[in-house]
């Protein structure tokens, strides 16, 4: 059979659009997104190099440090093959030069390394007779993978006995990896299974790893890719800890000229374990562009990543504002705007929201975060329930819990017992939707009178001495205005105390409406229209269901 040359291969349909994602942890990048990211890199390169075409330069080096399907490297090779035709005219020599001198990758698993080589070299072995690269001696070529082990530390000591000698042994259980935080119980595996101990984030010296793999003097001009997103942390249900930030930080420590990565967007405002990462990224003025896909499922069809995804371009020589562009249904919406990411403690993702927030903050009012309780306000877990009636209870307290109201004795309340006698407004601690677009952001407020408490299903959003104040506060929380300000900080279904930090604490001597709030803060017709395009009007039928916590 005659081998088809690289330049003659057409992907119709593109096989990499047909591969199912491994999981929500390891999501394959659609070729369209990979190419949009490469376009952004090429534009920045041209601007930094007097209009030069990056694809016509035989010296530029590229690294994908988290190869899955190989789509980034494949598309880079395709572009270089076209761009270098004047520099290296023979197709076979040109392709061999690109594959051996310009494109490099690190597989995240043995399977993805093989898949990546198949995409780039047209063979899972770089030195086989079917490979379009002709100068490799090793099977890996420039797409490396080697099994890496976790570094287990800490844990709880436990005494066990040798079944043969009966010797007493001290072992440690529930240890965690010092690099990625993986739990030994979940990730201590036999040789036949992947460890998911990714090499790039299991080293203190990423530059040394690169030198070991690709040569002592290797310095990459462009690092690009889509890292694994999370590891199960042994928590309840689908609880998981993010790890994409570890990959980004290690990759940026290699100091490429440009770097571009696609990750979940929840780091903008929330996310477990992401506070330090968010602070560093927002304060890094080398961030040049962010392209944001807030709509669920849009960037990665069929993959549920709450808060959406985005990709960014980091420019080692840039020192200034970052241009942010929102994408919706495949098209840019709004005007791309350059702004400093650290203007607030979270990233306000929509450019249209920034002037609205600035008008609100200009009054220097306290915010609702000073009113809203932390989680588990009365020390009672979600699954805690009392009895159906107060009959037989010495000091009955009405308990608002998950999907039902019950009765408990006052002595069962563990913390904040003095709150029982206040008027309270309760808000669910989790408010989400499975729809592609969130428009509610907060549940319907519950006004609870004296003699009430709640489980951790709810937060106490405010405490008052009179029913009138509580009712006015509840009506305020129902406004589009407040829910819009909450939406700027709410990246997942979790409606914690922090999400109220942009909402002003207004006087409660009246019943607030959106119209009166728009007037109070001097919002323009366009700003009002934007709020109302983002937030649905509150109705009595507003969904109060509490979604299960299913973080990706």
C-alpha angles and dihedrals in degrees: 000000000000113000113237111234119243093244091055097052116110123186105215103179096015106238091215090064089057100055117104116233115258090228140309085283096059109034121181115231116236111239090239092061093043089054093047089054091048090050089055091050091049092051092050091046092052092049091051094045106046094268096312119163109239090203091059094056115095092194100058114108127208132196131191101190094187106044115185112151095000091238096137094050092043093053092045090052091049092052094045091048089059096037098050097051092108092046098046110018101185108083096214093050091044094052092044091052092050094048096045102036109025115031125058136168145182115215118222093211136009090255095052092045089056091045091048092051090048090053095046106030096027086236133071087230115059093207098046124116089252094056117107087215111085105184105058120112096185128064093234096057106183095328104088131194130166128165111261126195129219120249103234116206139163117010135143120295116238130181117231134168130232106248091219105037099022087227113161112246131189113215132173122231133192092028119168133215111259090216106045105009095241114162115243090221091063102033107034096106141168123258091264094064132065114257095208086219096141112210098222094058096038096071136073089212113051091168089056090051091053091049090051093050104037109013140291097271100042112137117171122220094198130025114187138162152097114274127207108273109212151352126219106255098199093257129135119303112330094349110155140171120230117242102170090094090061091056093047093050094048092047093049090049086067087068101223119182089244133009130187126183136171115218141152111287097224090099086075092076113351145359133135112281094000102107096098092042092050092050092051095045095046090049094047106099090191087080101109107173139012121190109193131200106190096169114098115248095005101109095035109026112220095011115112108217108160113221093027128249137273141182128219139198117223117197118196092208097043120104111172146058124336122237112230124199125182120212123205126178089348095306133097113252127198124005119305105246131196112220140148110264095214096062086109135018089257131037113258097216101198115068091209090061096058099078090045092053091046091055091051094047092047089077090061093220126163114260133232092254086083089060101040118088127231120252121297093022095186097031093253123132123230094254093053113112136170131206127297096248135027090239113135095008113126097211105013122203123187109234123207108207143156107319094333146058120230141165130253137170116263089239089068092066109100104191140018094020090164089065090067091079096051130090105253140190113214126202126184113255089219123046119164146133138218090222119111091242126044114213105159105053094177133049124237109286117244118214107212120188130213114304095044139112137168143217123241088277083088140042121216097241094187143348124217142178095223137045091229093060091047092050092048091049092050091052089049091054090052093059121107088231094063095040090050091054089047090052091060089066102029109091098161138021092280112105099193129168090270095063090068093059096103096046112096121233099237126189111277098210090107142033108263124218130188090251093055091046093049088053093045092056098037097240119181123232090255091051091049090049091051093052091049092048090056103040127051119227113260116254133182087247093058109144112260096177115129113227118220111256101259104162115179 
